[in-house]
Amino acid sequence: MPQGLIGRKIGMTSVFGEDGKNIPCTVIEAGPCVVTQVKSAETDGYTAIQLAYDDKKEKHTSRPMLGHFKKANTTPKRKLVEFRDWEGLQLGDVVTVDLFANDNWVDVVGITKGKGFQGVVKRHGFSGVGGRTHGQHNRQRHPGSMGASSFPSRVLPGKRLAGRTGGDRVKIINLRVLKVIPESNLLLVKGSIPGAKGSYIIIEK
């Protein structure tokens, strides 16, 4: 994983570009993140930096984790993420949104909105059985035929059926940073990113 930051999705807005066009963008609160662990090839077998983001109360933190954060001389955090092959940082260092600049290209990782249990029309884009004539009075959004009867006499694994939808880890690549606002730790990224408002995201440089 390349260099990056942990952040939170604030919402969407739009800005005007140099050509006067209105560009939709997502507002992200990126950092500040504290380095809570430094891994090396000698002790851990690989090099990595662990970043922590978003304060939480001590009473909601386990004692082992309290000791972990105390080593970095920081308050307890809610979100921890490792960034592989990132060197040059020390325990307790703070990484801010200054890591990015205008017109940078970034990848954003987030958890999509959960939709709950959904049918095949919403989940897979099926058109449904359709038609209300010839006795079909309640089949509009049903999946239709499941397969043969005598052989194999079962529904084969992997068939697209109704089920739990959303809540997946998704990465959107090659998004342009329109604006960096360091005083507010904000990042304006062109386009939309996965997740609900307030959800945690990872911005990779």
Residue frames as a rotation matrix with the C-alpha (Angstrom) as fourth column:
MET 1
0.579 0.815 0.000 0.00
0.815 -0.579 0.000 0.00
0.000 0.000 -1.000 0.00
PRO 2
-0.189 -0.675 0.713 1.44
0.603 -0.653 -0.458 3.43
0.775 0.344 0.531 -0.90
GLN 3
-0.947 -0.177 -0.269 1.53
0.320 -0.603 -0.731 6.50
-0.033 -0.778 0.627 1.30
GLY 4
-0.270 0.913 0.306 -1.79
0.340 -0.207 0.917 7.90
0.901 0.352 -0.254 2.42
LEU 5
-0.874 0.105 0.473 -4.07
-0.450 -0.540 -0.711 9.15
0.181 -0.835 0.520 5.17
ILE 6
-0.563 0.790 -0.243 -7.15
0.823 0.562 -0.080 8.07
0.073 -0.245 -0.967 7.08
GLY 7
-0.956 0.265 0.126 -10.12
-0.260 -0.964 0.054 10.40
0.136 0.019 0.991 6.79
ARG 8
-0.471 0.881 0.050 -13.84
0.487 0.307 -0.818 10.80
-0.736 -0.361 -0.573 7.02
LYS 9
-0.626 0.356 0.693 -16.37
0.661 -0.228 0.715 11.52
0.413 0.906 -0.093 4.29
ILE 10
-0.841 0.300 -0.451 -18.08
0.088 -0.746 -0.660 14.83
-0.534 -0.594 0.601 5.01
GLY 11
0.302 0.949 0.086 -20.40
0.292 -0.006 -0.956 15.06
-0.907 0.314 -0.279 2.00
MET 12
-0.215 -0.320 0.923 -20.56
0.968 0.055 0.244 16.41
-0.128 0.946 0.298 -1.53
THR 13
0.299 0.266 -0.916 -20.38
0.094 -0.964 -0.249 19.89
-0.949 -0.012 -0.314 -3.01
SER 14
0.542 -0.173 0.822 -19.27
0.840 0.129 -0.527 21.47
-0.015 0.976 0.215 -6.27
VAL 15
0.039 -0.599 -0.800 -16.61
0.222 -0.775 0.592 23.95
-0.974 -0.201 0.103 -7.34
PHE 16
0.953 0.248 -0.176 -16.09
-0.082 -0.347 -0.934 25.97
-0.292 0.905 -0.310 -10.49
GLY 17
0.298 -0.872 0.388 -13.09
0.825 0.440 0.356 25.05
-0.481 0.214 0.850 -12.62
GLU 18
-0.508 -0.613 -0.605 -10.86
0.201 -0.767 0.609 27.39
-0.837 0.188 0.513 -14.58
ASP 19
-0.942 0.190 0.277 -13.02
0.274 -0.044 0.961 26.89
0.195 0.981 -0.011 -17.67
GLY 20
-0.657 0.712 0.249 -16.14
-0.742 -0.669 -0.044 27.94
0.136 -0.213 0.967 -15.73
LYS 21
-0.109 0.626 -0.772 -17.60
-0.214 0.744 0.634 24.45
0.971 0.234 0.052 -15.54
ASN 22
0.245 0.302 0.921 -19.27
-0.961 -0.050 0.272 23.31
0.128 -0.952 0.278 -12.32
ILE 23
-0.330 -0.502 -0.799 -17.40
-0.383 0.845 -0.373 20.22
0.863 0.183 -0.472 -11.05
PRO 24
0.784 0.601 0.156 -19.04
-0.410 0.313 0.857 17.87
0.466 -0.735 0.492 -8.51
CYS 25
-0.290 -0.933 -0.214 -16.66
-0.278 0.296 -0.914 16.83
0.916 -0.206 -0.346 -5.75
THR 26
0.610 0.398 -0.685 -16.52
0.464 0.522 0.716 15.06
0.642 -0.755 0.134 -2.40
VAL 27
0.286 -0.475 0.832 -15.35
-0.699 -0.697 -0.158 16.82
0.656 -0.536 -0.532 0.77
ILE 28
0.519 -0.235 -0.822 -13.03
0.460 0.887 0.037 14.68
0.720 -0.397 0.569 2.90
GLU 29
0.740 -0.389 0.549 -11.65
-0.668 -0.520 0.532 15.43
0.079 -0.760 -0.645 6.34
ALA 30
0.654 -0.589 -0.474 -8.18
0.219 0.748 -0.627 13.89
0.724 0.306 0.618 5.97
GLY 31
-0.305 -0.827 -0.472 -6.16
0.707 0.136 -0.695 13.56
0.638 -0.546 0.543 9.16
PRO 32
0.058 -0.998 -0.025 -4.34
-0.921 -0.043 -0.386 14.62
0.385 0.046 -0.922 11.17
CYS 33
0.866 0.167 -0.471 -3.07
-0.076 0.976 0.206 11.08
0.494 -0.142 0.858 11.73
VAL 34
0.409 -0.714 0.568 -0.57
-0.890 -0.176 0.420 9.96
-0.200 -0.677 -0.708 14.36
VAL 35
0.021 -0.506 -0.862 2.10
-0.482 0.750 -0.452 7.31
0.876 0.425 -0.228 13.78
THR 36
0.564 0.300 0.770 1.34
-0.826 0.207 0.524 4.70
-0.002 -0.931 0.365 16.46
GLN 37
0.557 -0.459 0.692 3.68
0.059 0.853 0.518 1.93
-0.828 -0.248 0.502 15.25
VAL 38
0.335 -0.555 -0.762 6.72
-0.939 -0.259 -0.225 1.62
-0.073 0.791 -0.608 13.00
LYS 39
0.791 -0.031 0.611 7.37
-0.021 0.997 0.078 -1.85
-0.612 -0.074 0.788 11.58
SER 40
0.127 -0.836 -0.534 10.74
-0.947 -0.262 0.185 -2.87
-0.295 0.482 -0.825 10.14
ALA 41
0.466 -0.009 -0.885 12.03
-0.575 0.757 -0.310 -5.82
0.673 0.653 0.348 8.15
GLU 42
-0.600 -0.792 -0.114 14.30
-0.396 0.418 -0.818 -6.86
0.695 -0.445 -0.564 11.04
THR 43
-0.868 0.249 0.430 11.57
-0.396 0.177 -0.901 -7.19
-0.301 -0.952 -0.055 13.68
ASP 44
-0.011 0.991 0.132 8.39
-0.469 0.112 -0.876 -7.73
-0.883 -0.071 0.463 11.67
GLY 45
-0.270 -0.160 0.949 9.55
0.581 0.759 0.293 -9.07
-0.768 0.631 -0.112 8.32
TYR 46
-0.008 0.250 0.968 8.31
0.920 -0.377 0.105 -6.06
0.392 0.892 -0.227 6.39
THR 47
-0.918 -0.319 -0.235 8.34
0.381 -0.873 -0.304 -2.27
-0.108 -0.368 0.923 6.57
ALA 48
-0.078 0.939 0.334 5.15
0.706 -0.184 0.684 -0.40
0.704 0.289 -0.648 7.37
ILE 49
-0.961 -0.058 0.272 3.72
-0.123 -0.788 -0.603 2.59
0.249 -0.613 0.750 9.21
GLN 50
-0.303 0.900 -0.315 0.59
0.918 0.364 0.157 2.34
0.256 -0.241 -0.936 11.35
LEU 51
-0.852 0.105 0.513 -1.50
-0.109 -0.994 0.021 5.51
0.512 -0.038 0.858 11.38
ALA 52
-0.482 0.714 -0.508 -4.28
0.868 0.309 -0.388 6.30
-0.120 -0.628 -0.769 13.86
TYR 53
-0.824 0.285 0.489 -7.16
0.001 -0.863 0.506 8.72
0.566 0.418 0.711 13.42
ASP 54
0.034 0.953 0.302 -10.13
-0.258 -0.283 0.924 10.16
0.966 -0.109 0.236 15.35
ASP 55
-0.799 -0.385 0.462 -9.98
-0.486 -0.038 -0.873 10.55
0.354 -0.922 -0.157 19.13
LYS 56
0.229 0.874 -0.428 -12.06
-0.003 0.441 0.898 8.42
0.973 -0.204 0.104 21.48
LYS 57
0.523 0.051 0.851 -12.49
-0.784 -0.362 0.504 8.27
0.334 -0.931 -0.149 25.25
GLU 58
-0.571 -0.820 0.038 -10.15
-0.738 0.492 -0.461 6.25
0.359 -0.291 -0.887 27.43
LYS 59
-0.365 0.480 0.798 -13.05
-0.631 0.502 -0.591 4.44
-0.684 -0.720 0.119 29.10
HIS 60
0.760 0.642 -0.101 -13.99
-0.480 0.450 -0.753 2.97
-0.438 0.621 0.650 25.71
THR 61
0.345 -0.751 -0.563 -10.45
-0.711 0.183 -0.679 1.71
0.612 0.635 -0.471 25.08
SER 62
0.902 -0.062 -0.427 -8.99
0.248 0.884 0.396 -1.61
0.353 -0.463 0.813 26.27
ARG 63
0.775 -0.629 -0.060 -5.91
-0.182 -0.313 0.932 -1.56
-0.605 -0.711 -0.357 28.51
PRO 64
0.077 -0.790 0.609 -3.60
0.735 0.458 0.500 -3.15
-0.674 0.409 0.616 25.92
MET 65
0.260 0.079 0.962 -4.60
0.872 -0.447 -0.199 -0.48
0.414 0.891 -0.185 23.40
LEU 66
0.998 0.052 0.035 -4.15
0.028 -0.875 0.484 2.26
0.056 -0.482 -0.874 25.99
GLY 67
0.399 -0.916 0.045 -0.55
0.153 0.115 0.981 1.08
-0.904 -0.385 0.186 26.40
HIS 68
0.027 -0.340 0.940 -0.15
0.969 0.239 0.059 0.96
-0.245 0.909 0.336 22.62
PHE 69
0.613 0.275 0.740 -1.21
0.532 -0.837 -0.129 4.61
0.584 0.473 -0.660 22.25
LYS 70
0.943 -0.287 -0.170 0.82
-0.007 -0.527 0.850 5.66
-0.334 -0.800 -0.498 25.31
LYS 71
0.141 -0.930 0.339 4.01
0.726 0.330 0.604 4.48
-0.674 0.161 0.721 23.57
ALA 72
-0.189 -0.147 0.971 3.26
0.906 -0.408 0.115 6.97
0.379 0.901 0.210 20.78
ASN 73
-0.775 -0.104 -0.624 2.44
0.478 -0.742 -0.470 9.65
-0.413 -0.663 0.625 23.37
THR 74
-0.817 0.574 0.050 -1.03
-0.342 -0.553 0.760 10.23
0.464 0.604 0.649 21.94
THR 75
-0.353 0.797 0.490 -4.66
-0.797 0.017 -0.604 9.92
-0.490 -0.604 0.629 22.95
PRO 76
-0.463 0.236 0.854 -6.70
0.271 0.955 -0.117 6.77
-0.844 0.177 -0.507 22.09
LYS 77
-0.634 0.199 -0.747 -7.91
-0.731 -0.470 0.495 6.61
-0.253 0.860 0.443 18.50
ARG 78
0.299 0.881 0.367 -10.80
-0.562 0.474 -0.678 4.87
-0.771 -0.003 0.637 16.76
LYS 79
0.989 0.144 -0.043 -9.31
-0.106 0.464 -0.879 3.92
-0.107 0.874 0.474 13.41
LEU 80
0.107 -0.986 0.127 -5.95
-0.421 0.070 0.904 2.22
-0.901 -0.151 -0.407 12.77
VAL 81
0.988 0.157 0.007 -4.56
-0.053 0.374 -0.926 1.52
-0.148 0.914 0.377 9.30
GLU 82
0.153 -0.971 0.185 -1.20
0.269 0.221 0.938 0.16
-0.951 -0.094 0.295 8.11
PHE 83
0.890 -0.033 -0.455 0.59
-0.431 -0.387 -0.815 1.60
-0.149 0.922 -0.358 5.09
ARG 84
0.696 -0.615 0.371 3.20
0.533 0.788 0.307 -0.79
-0.481 -0.016 0.876 3.69
ASP 85
0.028 -0.835 0.549 6.69
0.998 -0.006 -0.058 0.18
0.052 0.550 0.834 2.47
TRP 86
0.681 0.148 0.717 6.53
0.141 -0.987 0.070 3.68
0.718 0.053 -0.694 3.96
GLU 87
0.135 -0.747 -0.651 9.74
0.979 0.200 -0.027 4.78
0.151 -0.633 0.759 5.65
GLY 88
-0.534 -0.509 0.675 11.09
0.438 -0.849 -0.294 7.99
0.723 0.139 0.677 7.15
LEU 89
0.242 0.666 0.705 8.55
-0.440 -0.573 0.692 8.50
0.865 -0.478 0.154 9.94
GLN 90
-0.835 -0.538 -0.115 9.06
-0.086 0.334 -0.939 8.07
0.543 -0.774 -0.325 13.66
LEU 91
-0.287 0.720 -0.632 6.74
0.880 0.459 0.124 6.97
0.379 -0.521 -0.765 16.46
GLY 92
-0.051 0.378 -0.924 4.48
0.744 -0.602 -0.288 9.86
-0.666 -0.703 -0.251 17.47
ASP 93
-0.951 -0.286 -0.122 4.89
0.123 -0.708 0.695 11.85
-0.285 0.646 0.708 14.23
VAL 94
0.028 0.984 -0.176 1.77
0.171 -0.178 -0.969 13.57
-0.985 -0.003 -0.173 12.91
VAL 95
-0.846 -0.196 0.496 0.85
0.499 0.037 0.866 13.30
-0.188 0.980 0.066 9.22
THR 96
-0.247 0.747 -0.618 -1.48
-0.029 -0.643 -0.765 16.02
-0.969 -0.171 0.181 7.91
VAL 97
0.669 0.632 0.391 -3.35
0.410 0.125 -0.904 16.81
-0.620 0.765 -0.175 4.73
ASP 98
0.473 -0.593 -0.652 -0.20
-0.704 -0.699 0.125 18.60
-0.530 0.400 -0.748 3.50
LEU 99
-0.297 -0.526 0.797 0.81
0.058 0.823 0.564 15.16
-0.953 0.214 -0.214 2.21
PHE 100
0.077 0.434 0.897 -1.36
0.942 0.263 -0.208 16.00
-0.326 0.862 -0.389 -0.82
ALA 101
-0.698 -0.261 -0.667 -1.33
0.034 -0.942 0.333 18.92
-0.715 0.209 0.667 -3.25
ASN 102
0.290 0.827 -0.482 -3.71
-0.494 -0.302 -0.815 20.32
-0.820 0.474 0.321 -5.85
ASP 103
0.498 0.058 -0.865 -4.02
-0.856 0.188 -0.481 18.21
0.135 0.981 0.143 -9.01
ASN 104
-0.702 -0.592 0.395 -2.64
-0.654 0.756 -0.030 15.09
-0.281 -0.280 -0.918 -7.29
TRP 105
0.029 0.682 -0.731 -4.21
-0.659 0.563 0.499 11.78
0.752 0.467 0.466 -8.32
VAL 106
-0.635 -0.190 0.749 -5.39
-0.757 0.345 -0.555 9.57
-0.153 -0.919 -0.363 -5.46
ASP 107
-0.463 0.538 -0.704 -7.15
0.058 0.811 0.582 6.27
0.885 0.228 -0.407 -4.80
VAL 108
-0.435 0.413 0.800 -9.93
-0.880 -0.384 -0.280 6.20
0.192 -0.826 0.530 -2.20
VAL 109
-0.703 0.190 -0.685 -11.00
0.194 0.978 0.072 3.10
0.684 -0.082 -0.725 -0.25
GLY 110
-0.614 0.562 0.555 -14.33
-0.789 -0.460 -0.407 3.01
0.027 -0.688 0.725 1.57
ILE 111
-0.859 0.453 0.237 -17.18
0.362 0.867 -0.344 0.77
-0.361 -0.210 -0.909 2.70
THR 112
-0.776 0.593 0.216 -20.27
-0.023 -0.368 0.929 1.12
0.631 0.716 0.299 0.52
LYS 113
-0.433 0.721 0.541 -23.67
-0.901 -0.351 -0.254 1.88
0.007 -0.598 0.802 1.98
GLY 114
-0.957 0.153 0.245 -25.43
0.101 0.972 -0.210 -1.22
-0.271 -0.176 -0.946 3.26
LYS 115
-0.581 0.779 -0.238 -28.75
-0.701 -0.329 0.633 -1.91
0.415 0.535 0.736 1.51
GLY 116
-0.176 0.517 0.838 -29.82
-0.736 0.496 -0.461 -4.92
-0.653 -0.698 0.293 3.54
PHE 117
-0.554 0.071 0.829 -31.43
0.350 0.924 0.154 -8.00
-0.755 0.376 -0.537 1.97
GLN 118
-0.165 0.442 -0.882 -32.49
-0.721 -0.664 -0.198 -7.12
-0.673 0.603 0.428 -1.60
GLY 119
0.603 0.505 0.617 -34.08
0.076 0.734 -0.675 -8.93
-0.794 0.454 0.404 -4.53
VAL 120
-0.061 -0.683 0.728 -32.52
0.816 0.386 0.430 -9.72
-0.575 0.620 0.534 -7.89
VAL 121
0.608 0.328 0.723 -33.90
0.725 -0.601 -0.337 -6.59
0.324 0.729 -0.603 -9.60
LYS 122
0.951 -0.247 0.185 -32.11
-0.297 -0.896 0.330 -4.19
0.085 -0.369 -0.926 -7.27
ARG 123
0.526 -0.782 0.334 -29.10
-0.167 0.290 0.942 -6.40
-0.834 -0.551 0.022 -6.52
HIS 124
-0.336 -0.691 0.640 -28.21
0.433 0.491 0.756 -7.62
-0.837 0.531 0.134 -10.02
GLY 125
-0.586 0.111 -0.802 -30.27
-0.578 -0.752 0.318 -5.49
-0.568 0.650 0.505 -12.40
PHE 126
-0.797 0.399 0.454 -32.65
0.551 0.789 0.273 -8.27
-0.249 0.468 -0.848 -13.47
SER 127
-0.838 0.537 0.095 -35.71
-0.375 -0.694 0.614 -7.08
0.396 0.479 0.783 -15.37
GLY 128
-0.486 0.690 0.537 -38.07
-0.534 0.253 -0.807 -9.41
-0.692 -0.679 0.245 -13.51
VAL 129
-0.557 0.359 0.749 -40.59
0.585 0.810 0.046 -11.78
-0.590 0.463 -0.661 -15.07
GLY 130
-0.907 0.185 -0.378 -42.72
-0.339 -0.854 0.395 -8.82
-0.250 0.487 0.837 -16.19
GLY 131
-0.625 0.715 -0.314 -46.25
-0.270 0.180 0.946 -8.83
0.733 0.676 0.080 -17.54
ARG 132
-0.713 0.459 0.529 -49.45
-0.565 0.069 -0.822 -9.19
-0.414 -0.886 0.210 -15.57
THR 133
0.172 0.812 -0.557 -51.38
-0.980 0.196 -0.017 -11.17
0.095 0.549 0.830 -18.17
HIS 134
0.175 -0.007 -0.985 -51.92
-0.362 0.930 -0.071 -14.92
0.916 0.368 0.160 -18.51
GLY 135
0.788 0.312 -0.531 -52.21
0.301 0.558 0.773 -15.44
0.538 -0.769 0.346 -14.78
GLN 136
-0.252 -0.922 -0.295 -48.96
0.835 -0.052 -0.548 -13.67
0.489 -0.385 0.783 -13.77
HIS 137
0.632 0.626 0.456 -50.33
0.301 -0.741 0.600 -11.40
0.714 -0.242 -0.657 -11.10
ASN 138
0.950 -0.274 0.149 -47.46
-0.250 -0.382 0.890 -11.34
-0.187 -0.883 -0.431 -8.57
ARG 139
0.572 -0.751 0.330 -44.25
0.727 0.650 0.221 -12.09
-0.381 0.113 0.918 -10.48
GLN 140
0.976 -0.091 0.199 -43.08
0.057 -0.770 -0.635 -8.65
0.211 0.631 -0.747 -11.62
ARG 141
0.423 -0.860 0.284 -39.82
-0.855 -0.483 -0.190 -8.56
0.301 -0.163 -0.940 -9.65
HIS 142
0.746 -0.110 0.656 -39.17
-0.282 0.840 0.463 -12.27
-0.603 -0.531 0.596 -9.23
PRO 143
-0.223 -0.968 -0.116 -36.01
-0.567 0.032 0.823 -14.02
-0.793 0.250 -0.556 -10.50
GLY 144
0.333 0.371 -0.867 -37.82
-0.931 0.274 -0.240 -16.42
0.149 0.887 0.437 -12.80
SER 145
0.913 0.060 -0.403 -36.73
-0.088 0.995 -0.051 -19.98
0.398 0.082 0.914 -13.57
MET 146
0.585 -0.700 0.410 -33.90
-0.655 -0.110 0.748 -21.35
-0.478 -0.706 -0.523 -11.42
GLY 147
-0.513 -0.808 -0.290 -32.71
-0.840 0.403 0.363 -24.14
-0.177 0.429 -0.886 -13.74
ALA 148
-0.364 0.312 -0.878 -33.39
-0.493 0.735 0.465 -27.72
0.790 0.602 -0.114 -14.82
SER 149
0.438 0.655 0.616 -35.49
-0.886 0.199 0.419 -30.17
0.152 -0.729 0.667 -12.82
SER 150
0.989 0.035 -0.141 -34.31
-0.020 0.995 0.102 -33.73
0.144 -0.098 0.985 -13.41
PHE 151
0.276 -0.951 -0.141 -30.63
0.959 0.263 0.106 -32.81
-0.064 -0.164 0.984 -13.67
PRO 152
-0.602 -0.702 -0.379 -28.91
-0.025 0.492 -0.870 -31.48
0.798 -0.515 -0.314 -11.65
SER 153
0.256 0.832 -0.492 -32.08
0.572 0.280 0.771 -31.20
0.779 -0.479 -0.404 -9.49
ARG 154
0.270 -0.196 -0.943 -30.58
0.862 -0.388 0.327 -28.33
-0.430 -0.901 0.064 -7.50
VAL 155
0.996 -0.027 0.088 -29.53
0.008 -0.924 -0.382 -24.72
0.092 0.381 -0.920 -7.83
LEU 156
0.378 -0.925 -0.028 -25.86
0.772 0.332 -0.541 -24.53
0.510 0.183 0.840 -8.78
PRO 157
0.292 -0.348 -0.891 -23.54
0.738 -0.510 0.442 -22.45
-0.608 -0.787 0.108 -6.55
GLY 158
-0.723 -0.663 -0.193 -22.71
0.445 -0.661 0.604 -18.95
-0.528 0.351 0.773 -7.76
LYS 159
-0.250 0.711 0.657 -26.10
0.874 -0.126 0.469 -18.23
0.417 0.692 -0.589 -9.28
ARG 160
-0.938 -0.077 0.338 -27.12
-0.014 -0.966 -0.257 -14.60
0.346 -0.246 0.905 -8.96
LEU 161
-0.082 0.919 -0.386 -29.97
0.769 0.304 0.561 -14.55
0.633 -0.251 -0.732 -6.47
ALA 162
0.628 0.370 0.685 -31.41
-0.143 -0.811 0.568 -12.26
0.765 -0.454 -0.456 -3.81
GLY 163
0.296 -0.546 -0.784 -29.22
0.887 0.462 0.013 -11.55
0.355 -0.699 0.621 -0.80
ARG 164
0.471 -0.215 -0.856 -27.31
0.581 -0.654 0.484 -9.08
-0.664 -0.725 -0.183 1.33
THR 165
0.458 -0.221 0.861 -26.38
0.768 -0.389 -0.508 -6.00
0.448 0.894 -0.008 -0.69
GLY 166
0.594 -0.313 0.741 -23.82
-0.288 -0.943 -0.167 -3.26
0.751 -0.114 -0.650 -0.03
GLY 167
0.855 -0.314 0.413 -21.38
-0.421 0.048 0.906 -3.01
-0.304 -0.948 -0.091 2.84
ASP 168
0.752 -0.606 0.261 -18.46
0.659 0.680 -0.322 -3.99
0.018 0.413 0.910 0.58
ARG 169
0.206 -0.786 -0.583 -14.91
0.174 -0.557 0.812 -2.64
-0.963 -0.269 0.022 0.66
VAL 170
0.720 0.144 0.678 -14.46
0.688 -0.028 -0.725 -0.73
-0.085 0.989 -0.119 -2.59
LYS 171
-0.216 -0.820 -0.530 -11.52
0.462 -0.564 0.684 1.19
-0.860 -0.097 0.501 -4.06
ILE 172
0.896 0.398 0.196 -12.07
0.382 -0.467 -0.798 4.04
-0.226 0.790 -0.570 -6.52
ILE 173
-0.008 -0.999 0.032 -8.85
0.809 0.012 0.588 4.76
-0.588 0.031 0.809 -8.42
ASN 174
-0.683 -0.472 0.557 -7.48
0.723 -0.541 0.429 7.84
0.099 0.696 0.711 -10.18
LEU 175
0.591 0.805 -0.053 -9.50
0.799 -0.576 0.170 10.62
0.106 -0.143 -0.984 -8.57
ARG 176
-0.206 -0.690 0.694 -8.16
0.562 -0.664 -0.493 14.17
0.801 0.289 0.524 -8.96
VAL 177
-0.130 0.071 -0.989 -7.58
0.920 -0.364 -0.147 16.39
-0.370 -0.929 -0.018 -5.95
LEU 178
0.371 0.369 0.852 -9.26
0.721 -0.693 -0.014 19.69
0.585 0.620 -0.523 -6.81
LYS 179
0.249 -0.236 0.939 -8.30
-0.391 -0.912 -0.125 21.60
0.886 -0.337 -0.319 -3.69
VAL 180
-0.116 -0.345 -0.931 -6.44
0.794 0.531 -0.296 21.16
0.596 -0.774 0.213 -0.40
ILE 181
0.443 0.292 0.847 -7.53
-0.265 -0.860 0.435 23.27
0.856 -0.418 -0.304 2.59
PRO 182
-0.354 -0.727 -0.589 -4.79
0.313 0.501 -0.807 22.71
0.881 -0.470 0.050 5.23
GLU 183
-0.792 -0.004 0.611 -6.26
-0.488 -0.597 -0.637 24.97
0.367 -0.802 0.471 7.94
SER 184
0.116 0.910 0.399 -9.40
-0.985 0.156 -0.070 22.78
-0.127 -0.385 0.914 8.07
ASN 185
-0.632 -0.467 0.619 -7.74
-0.383 0.882 0.274 19.43
-0.674 -0.064 -0.736 7.17
LEU 186
0.430 0.889 0.156 -10.04
-0.174 0.252 -0.952 19.21
-0.886 0.382 0.263 4.15
LEU 187
-0.805 -0.573 0.153 -9.55
-0.021 0.285 0.958 17.59
-0.593 0.768 -0.242 0.77
LEU 188
0.275 0.879 -0.390 -11.81
-0.575 -0.175 -0.799 18.20
-0.770 0.445 0.457 -2.23
VAL 189
-0.727 -0.495 0.476 -11.76
-0.022 0.710 0.704 15.22
-0.687 0.501 -0.527 -4.59
LYS 190
-0.511 0.526 -0.680 -13.47
-0.859 -0.329 0.392 15.19
-0.018 0.785 0.620 -7.97
GLY 191
-0.304 0.502 -0.810 -16.42
-0.338 0.738 0.584 12.81
0.891 0.451 -0.055 -8.24
SER 192
0.581 0.626 0.520 -18.08
-0.747 0.157 0.646 10.54
0.323 -0.764 0.559 -5.71
ILE 193
-0.633 -0.757 -0.162 -16.55
-0.571 0.598 -0.562 8.01
0.522 -0.264 -0.811 -3.34
PRO 194
-0.102 0.639 -0.762 -18.08
0.255 0.758 0.601 4.97
0.961 -0.133 -0.240 -1.59
GLY 195
-0.686 -0.123 -0.718 -19.63
0.701 0.154 -0.696 5.22
0.197 -0.980 -0.019 1.86
ALA 196
0.487 0.873 0.017 -22.18
0.783 -0.445 0.435 7.19
0.388 -0.198 -0.900 3.81
LYS 197
0.315 -0.322 0.893 -21.55
-0.257 -0.934 -0.247 10.62
0.914 -0.151 -0.377 5.29
GLY 198
0.497 -0.199 0.845 -19.30
-0.866 -0.170 0.470 10.35
0.050 -0.965 -0.256 8.32
SER 199
0.983 -0.131 0.132 -17.86
0.120 0.989 0.086 6.98
-0.142 -0.069 0.987 7.35
TYR 200
0.271 -0.960 -0.074 -14.10
-0.273 -0.150 0.950 6.29
-0.923 -0.237 -0.303 7.52
ILE 201
0.998 -0.056 0.029 -12.12
0.043 0.267 -0.963 6.20
0.046 0.962 0.269 4.28
ILE 202
0.238 -0.971 0.022 -8.51
0.438 0.127 0.890 5.68
-0.867 -0.202 0.455 3.26
ILE 203
0.947 -0.008 -0.321 -6.87
-0.264 -0.589 -0.764 8.07
-0.183 0.808 -0.560 0.81
GLU 204
0.386 -0.833 0.397 -3.85
0.596 0.554 0.581 6.58
-0.704 0.012 0.710 -0.98
LYS 205
0.367 -0.351 -0.862 -1.34
-0.502 -0.854 0.134 8.76
-0.783 0.384 -0.490 -2.77
